[in-house]
Amino acid sequence: MDCIYNNPNALIEDRVKDRLSRMTLQEKMGQMTQIERTVATPAALKSFSIGSILSAGGSAPFEKAMSADWADNNVYGATIFPHNVGLGATRDADLAQRIGVATALEVRASGVHYAFAHCVAVCKDPRWGRCYESYSEDVDIVRKMTSIITCL
């Protein structure tokens, strides 16, 4: 069977169309689904064609886990950078870009195919529980800090 999607020399658009044409509706829906790691079983991944697993959002290795337990259940040696709100306070777009390069390299090295980095939302209402993901409430500052995006 001729699989265009496996041909690295084919156009990206052709590869995507070919792959999608071979997927069932259930597989397509599964690929758009992310489940929390505590419910990710081999059977669930296979049966539902799950697209990704989230290891965050309150997920813990187990009840009363110590810091060493967290380290064992995450990417060992990964760099932890400040949240965007802290980076935005620096107003340093060059720093943001260097962090983007480091993040991209570490994510690629881990084998993970995606990163939740970085958010370019503009937080206008501090009641939003994720304002820390925004560089600022000022659109110009957020725009300046988006130099990070070209790295990921």
N, C-alpha and C positions, 0 to 999 in steps of 0.2 A: 504494500500500500504506500503510495506517494504522500508523505506528510510534509507539506510546505512549511508548517510551523516548526519543524525540526531543522530546516535549512537555514543556516546562519547567513547565507548570501542572499536570501530572499528579502524583499522589502518588508519592513515591520508591519505595514498595513495588511499585506497579503498573509503574513504569518498569523496575525491576530484573527483575520477573517476565517482562515482555514481552521485554526484551533477552536474558535467559537462554533463553527459549523459542525464540529465533531462532538460538542458537548450537549448533554441533555439539559432540559430546563432545571431539573433538580441540581445538577452539577453547577450550573451558572448561579443559581440561588445560593448554593453552599459556598461558592467562592466569594460571595459578597457578605458572608456571615463570619463574625468573630465571636468566639465563645471564651468564657473565663476558664483558666487552666484547671481549676478544681473539678470541672465537669468534662474535661477533655479526655475521653477514653479512646483507645484504638478503634473500638467499634463505632463510636460517634464520628470520629474523623473519617473513617471509611464509608460508613452508611450515609452520611450527610454531606460529604465532599467539603468539609469545613475549610474556609479560606485562611483563617489565622486564629492564633490563640493569644489571649491577653493575660499577661502576668503582672497585674497591677490592680488599681482600683479597689484596694482593700484586701486583695488576695494576700494571704500569708502562707509561708511554708507549712505551718501548723500552729495551733493555739500556743501562745506564750513563746513564740520563736525568739531566739536571741540573735544578735547581729551576725554572728558566725553562720547561723542557719540561713539567714537572708543571703549572705555572700555565697553559700553553697548552691543556692537556687537561682542565681542570677549570673550574668556574664562576668566571670572572674577577671579582675584587672581593668574593667571598663572605667573610663573617666567620668566623674559626675560633675557636670557644670552647673552654674547657678541658673535658676529659673529666668525666664525671659524678662520678668519685671526687674530683676537685678541687673541683667545685661543692659536693658533699656536705660537704666539710671546712669550707666557709664557714658551713653551717647557715642560709643566707640564702634563704628561699623566695621572697622578693620578687625577688632577683637571678635565680633560676631562672625565674620567670615572665617577667621582662623579656627574658631570653635566648630563651625560648619564643616571645615575640612577634617578636623579630628573626629567629629561624630561620624561623618561619612566613612572614613577609613575603619573606624572601630566596628561600625555596623556591618560593613562588607566583610571584615575579618571574622565576625561572629557567625556568618552564614545566614543571618536573618535577612529577609528580603524587603523589609520596610522599617521605617522609624517614625515615631510620633514627634518628630523634630522638623522643623520648628514651626510654631503657630504664629501667624501674622495677624491675628485678630486685634481689633482696636477696642479695648474695654471702656465703654462709656458709662457703665452702671456697676458700681462696686458691689452690688448685691449678687452679681453673677459669681458663682462659686469658683470660677477658674480665671479670675482676673490676673493671677500670677503668670498665666501663659501669654499675656500681652506685654509687649515692650513698653507700652505707654497708652494713655488715653489720647495722646496727641498723634494725629495721623502722620504728620511730618516725621516724627521720631520713629514711628513704626516703619514708614517707608524707607527711611535711612538704614534701619537695621536689617532690612530684607536682603542684604548682601549675602547673608547666610544661605539663602535658598539655592544659589547657583552651585553650591558645594555638594548638596545632597542628592 
